[in-house]
Amino acid sequence: MTPFQYDAGRPRPGQQAYVIEIGETQAGLVSRRGDERYFTFIAASSTFHALEGHRFATPGAAELAARQLAAPRRGGTARLAS
């Protein structure tokens, strides 16, 4: 994750944004205004379109979701850990 600044380097009070990269691929970015509790995902490519508009508590949670989406599917059905 890389912090991202708006307005040519002039941060807005309370606003945060982070670029989400998976390897060399830019998945998208997450941002939130100072009055928002969650980060909103904005997809940078169609591979990550399924995450568009989803809200995450942290940029790390968004990165994990993007990594899981980009991970190659293994044979069989997916199983969730319990």
Sine and cosine of phi, psi and omega as CSV:
sin_phi,cos_phi,sin_psi,cos_psi,sin_omega,cos_omega
0.00,0.00,0.64,-0.77,0.00,-1.00
-0.81,-0.59,0.78,-0.62,0.07,-1.00
-0.87,0.49,0.56,-0.83,-0.06,-1.00
-0.79,-0.61,0.77,-0.64,-0.01,-1.00
-0.97,-0.26,0.62,-0.78,0.08,-1.00
-1.00,-0.08,0.21,-0.98,0.11,-0.99
0.83,0.56,0.79,0.61,0.09,-1.00
0.76,0.65,0.74,0.67,0.09,-1.00
1.00,-0.03,-0.06,1.00,0.03,-1.00
-0.99,-0.11,0.98,-0.21,-0.03,-1.00
-0.92,0.38,0.56,-0.83,0.11,-0.99
-1.00,0.02,0.60,-0.80,-0.03,-1.00
-0.84,0.55,0.82,-0.57,0.08,-1.00
0.98,0.21,-0.09,1.00,-0.02,-1.00
-1.00,0.05,0.67,-0.74,0.02,-1.00
-0.74,-0.67,0.60,-0.80,0.07,-1.00
-0.50,-0.87,0.59,-0.80,-0.01,-1.00
-0.68,-0.74,0.68,-0.73,0.10,-1.00
-0.99,0.14,0.71,-0.70,0.04,-1.00
-0.96,-0.26,0.87,-0.49,0.01,-1.00
-0.86,-0.51,0.65,-0.76,0.08,-1.00
-0.90,-0.44,0.97,-0.25,-0.12,-0.99
0.90,0.44,-0.83,-0.56,0.01,-1.00
-1.00,-0.09,0.05,1.00,-0.08,-1.00
-0.99,-0.16,0.78,-0.63,0.10,-1.00
-0.99,0.15,0.92,-0.40,-0.01,-1.00
-0.98,0.19,-0.63,0.78,-0.03,-1.00
0.28,-0.96,-0.40,-0.92,0.10,-1.00
-0.60,-0.80,0.35,-0.94,0.11,-0.99
-0.86,-0.51,0.59,-0.81,0.01,-1.00
-0.56,-0.83,0.39,-0.92,0.13,-0.99
-0.45,-0.89,0.54,-0.84,0.10,-0.99
-1.00,0.07,0.26,-0.97,-0.04,-1.00
-0.85,0.52,-0.45,0.89,-0.03,-1.00
-1.00,-0.03,0.02,1.00,-0.01,-1.00
-0.98,-0.18,0.53,-0.85,0.01,-1.00
-1.00,0.00,-0.53,0.85,-0.10,-0.99
-0.92,-0.39,0.38,-0.93,0.11,-0.99
-1.00,-0.03,0.70,-0.71,0.03,-1.00
-0.98,-0.22,0.74,-0.67,-0.03,-1.00
-1.00,0.07,0.71,-0.71,0.08,-1.00
-0.83,-0.55,0.91,-0.41,-0.09,-1.00
-0.95,0.31,0.62,-0.78,0.04,-1.00
-0.99,-0.17,-0.26,0.97,0.03,-1.00
-0.53,-0.85,0.28,-0.96,-0.04,-1.00
-0.90,0.44,-0.43,0.90,0.03,-1.00
-0.85,0.53,-0.53,0.85,-0.09,-1.00
-0.95,-0.32,0.23,0.97,-0.02,-1.00
-0.86,0.51,-0.48,0.88,0.00,-1.00
-0.88,0.47,-0.36,0.93,0.00,-1.00
-1.00,-0.05,-0.14,0.99,-0.05,-1.00
-0.79,0.61,0.82,-0.58,0.05,-1.00
0.99,0.14,-0.16,0.99,0.03,-1.00
-0.93,0.37,0.53,-0.85,0.00,-1.00
-0.95,-0.31,0.63,-0.78,-0.04,-1.00
-0.75,-0.66,0.55,-0.84,0.00,-1.00
-0.93,0.36,-0.54,0.84,-0.02,-1.00
-0.65,-0.76,0.37,-0.93,0.11,-0.99
-0.88,0.48,-0.56,0.83,0.03,-1.00
-0.89,0.47,-0.61,0.80,0.04,-1.00
-0.92,0.40,-0.61,0.79,0.05,-1.00
-0.92,0.39,-0.65,0.76,0.02,-1.00
-0.89,0.45,-0.66,0.75,0.03,-1.00
-0.88,0.48,-0.70,0.71,0.02,-1.00
-0.88,0.47,-0.65,0.76,0.02,-1.00
-0.92,0.39,-0.64,0.77,0.04,-1.00
-0.89,0.45,-0.67,0.74,0.01,-1.00
-0.91,0.41,-0.62,0.79,0.02,-1.00
-0.92,0.39,-0.60,0.80,-0.05,-1.00
-0.99,0.13,-0.29,0.96,-0.05,-1.00
-0.91,0.43,0.67,-0.75,0.04,-1.00
-0.89,0.46,0.65,-0.76,0.02,-1.00
-0.96,0.28,0.70,-0.71,0.06,-1.00
-1.00,-0.08,0.36,-0.93,-0.02,-1.00
-0.83,0.55,0.50,-0.87,0.00,-1.00
1.00,0.04,-0.13,-0.99,-0.01,-1.00
-1.00,-0.04,0.47,-0.88,0.02,-1.00
-0.95,0.30,0.63,-0.78,0.03,-1.00
-0.84,-0.54,0.70,-0.71,0.05,-1.00
-1.00,0.01,0.63,-0.78,0.06,-1.00
-0.95,0.32,0.62,-0.78,0.02,-1.00
-0.92,-0.39,0.00,0.00,0.00,0.00
